[in-house]
Amino acid sequence: MSASWNVLKKDKEILLFPVLSGIALVLVLASFAVPLFMIGDFKKMAVSGADSEPWIALFLFYFSNYLVIIFFNTAIVACATIRMGGGDPVVSDGLRAASNRLPAIFGWAAVSATVGMILRMIESRSNLIGRIVAGLLGMAWSITSYLVVPVLVNENKGPIEAYQESVRLLKKTWGEELIGNFSFGLVFFVLSLPAIILVFAGVLMGNGVLTLFFIVLALLYGVLLSVIQSALQGIFQAALYQYAQKGTVAPGFDQNLLKSAITPKHLG
């Protein structure tokens, strides 16, 4: 995180991409939620004998979300890649790179949405064991697809080829049966604790105005953390890809750090 932060300090405009992504995701949510609210109940979308209809709507929702997330993650990785190559990126560089790879981004969003739907179906129609299996499959998918976006940025590959290349790079660099050793989620969970404390403090005070103020403050803090986390993860993905593909260490990063980011399962 420290190494990624040093890159981010040089290109603070990268923070704009998670902000735009968040705004777009809110609009996507509203575009689905408002019609469903007007209908009155999500289940009413399923007419007699058309049980698949809600799943189609859910797939479209997944696809729209993934499309937004992947597009702006591609912009982040593109800017980070330019910086690590000695350049000085601007916002338009990231947007241009993402726009140029839009067909592949559409394809990868469709693949991701399909996988997400399959996992959701397993969870919803299974017992506890099935949900555990779905969780493990989801974790494996997250690890093996971790370098897809940097591949899309740097190589002229389609979504399936990009996933295959991600798997190949991970196996080539870190070996078989991989497990993630990323700590971003854990670190940001710890950093989010002050927001939780703020909410509790506001509730305990029993003052409506103060409670609202503390909740708003906690929400703003949470949004800021989310924006920073997204930017740092994109930068780290770019550095990890460069290390896996070229064997070179991006400026500011340590080789041991990158080597330990993913470890063979039998050593984890």
N, C-alpha and C positions, 0 to 999 in steps of 0.2 A: 504493500500500500504506500509506503514511503517513497519507493522508486516511482510508482505511478503518479503520486502526488507531485513529485518534482517535475514530471512532464506536464501535468495539468497546470502548474503554476506558470509555465511558459506559454501555454495556449488556453487561457481561461475561457475563450470563446467556445471551447468544446462543451462547456456546461449548458450552452444554449440548446444542444441537441436533446438531452434528456428532458429539458423544459418543454420543447416543442413536442416531444414524444408524449409527455404526460398530458398536454393539452389535447393532442389528437386522440389519445385513449379515452379521455373524458367525453369527447364528441362521439366517439364510437359507441361508448356505453349509453350515451343519451339517445343515439339513433336506434338502439335496440330497446332500451328501457321504456321510452315514451310510447312507442306503438304497443308494447306489451301491457303497459299501464292502461292505455285506452281500451285495449281488449278486455282487460279486467283480470285475466288469469292466464299464465303461460300454458296451462294444460288445455285451454280452449283452442289453442292453435292446432291441436291434434283432433281432426275430424274422425268420424267413425271409420275404423279400419285403416287409419293412416298414422300408425304409431311412430313411423319414422320421421314425421314432420318436425317435431320438436328437436330431434337430433340434427336435422338439416339446419334449422335455425341456430342451434348451438355450434355447429361446424362453421357456419358463416361468421358467427361472433368470434370464435377462436381464430379463424383465418384473418379477420380484420385486425384483431389485436396483434397477432404475430407479424402481419404485414407492417404495421406501424413500428413495432419494436425493432424488427430486423432492419427496416429502412434506416432508422436513426442510429442504430448500433453500427451499421455499415459506415455511416458518416463519421462516427466517432473513431472507429478503427482506421478509416482512411486518413483522417487528420493525424492520428497518432503515428501511423506508418510514415507519413511525410516528415513529421518532426524527428522520428528516429533515424530517418535517412539524411538528416542534416538540413531539411527544408524548414520553411516557416509558413505553416498552413493557415488558411482563413476559413470562415464558415462556408463560403461558396465552394471551396475545394471539397469539403465533405459532402455537401448536397449534390455536387456534380458527380462525384464518384458513386454515390448511392443511386442517383438517377440513371447513370450509365449501366448499372447492374440491375435495373428494375425488373427485367424479365426473370433473371435468376432469383431475385428477392421474392417475386410472386411465387415462383416454383417452390422455394424453400419454405415460404409461409404456408403453402398448401400441404407440403410434407409434414411440417411441424404440427399443423392443425389436425391432420389425419392421425398422427401418433398421439396427440393429446386426446382426441376423441376415443381412440381405442383404449387408452389407459383409463379414461373416464368411464367407459362402458364396463371395463373389467371391475373397476371399483364399485360401480352402482349395482352390478348384478352378481356380486360375489360376497362371500362371508369374510371374516377377518383375515383368513389366510390369503384370499384373493386380493384383498386390499394391500396386504404386505407385499405380495408378488408384484402388484402394479407399482407400488412405491419403489421396489428394487429395479424394476424395468425402467421406470422414469429416471432413476439415478444413473443407470447405465447409459441411457439415451443422452442425458445431460453431459456426461463425461465424453462420450464418443463424438458428440457433435460440437464440442467446445470450440474447435478451430474452424468451423464452417464459415463463419462471417469473415475472418481474415483471409480464408481461401477465396471467397467470393470477391474480396477487395483486390487481391493481388494476382489472381489467376483467372483466366477466361474459361471457367468451368460452369456447368449447369448444377442444379441443386443436388442431384444424386451423386454426380462426380465429386462435388465439393465435400459431401459427407464421406464418401469413400476416401478422399484425400485426407480428411481430418483423421479418420481412423488409422490410415497408413502412417501419417506423421506421428501420431501418438504412440503407435506400436513401435515404429522405428526408433523413436527417441527414448521412450520410457519402458518399452517391453509389453508383454502380454498381460491380460487380466489386471487392468488398471483400476485404481481408485483415486478419486479426487482428494487433494490435500489443500483445497482452497479455503481460506479463512475469512474472506470478505464478509460472508453472511454472518458469521459469528461475531466478528469485530463490530459490524454495524448494528447487530442486535444489542451489544453492550452499549454502543453509543446512543442507541434509541431509548435506553432506560430513563434518562432525564425527562423525556417526553411523557413516559408513563407516570413518573413521579409527579410531574406537573399536573396531570389530569387528576390523580388521586388527591393532591394537595388542594386543588380547586374544589373538588367534591366535598372534602372534609371541612373546608372553610364554611360551607353552607350559605355563602353569599352568591346569589344568582349572577350578578355582574362579574364578580371575581372568578367564579367558576367558568363562565363563558370566555373570559379573557385568558385564563390558563389553558383552556381547551384549544382555543385559536392559536395561542402561542405554541402549544405542543404540536398542532397540526402543521404549522409553518416550519417548525424545527424538523418534523418528520419528512416533509417535502424536500427540504434542503438536504437532509441526509440521503434521501433517495436519489436526488439529482447527482450528488457527488459520488455515491456508490456506483451508479450506472456509468458515469464518466471514467472512474478509476478501473472498473472491470473491463471496459472497452480498451483502454490503454494497455492493461495487463494482457488481454487477449492478443493484441498486436505484438507485444514483446515476446509472448510465448510462441506465437507462430513464427516469428523471425528466428528464434532459437531452434525450433523444431525443423524448419525448412532449410535454413542456411547455416545453422550451427554457430551463428554469431550472437553476441549478447548486446542488446540495445543499450545505449548510453544511460547510465544511472542505475542499471540493473546489475545484479550479481548472478554469476553462472550457477552457484550453489542454490540460490533462491529459485531460479527457473527449473533446475534439475529436480528439486524437491517438491515442486508444485504438484506433480503427479507421481505416484509411486506404484511399483508392481504390487499386486494384491497380497502376494505371499510375504511381502516385506512390510506391509502397511501396519 
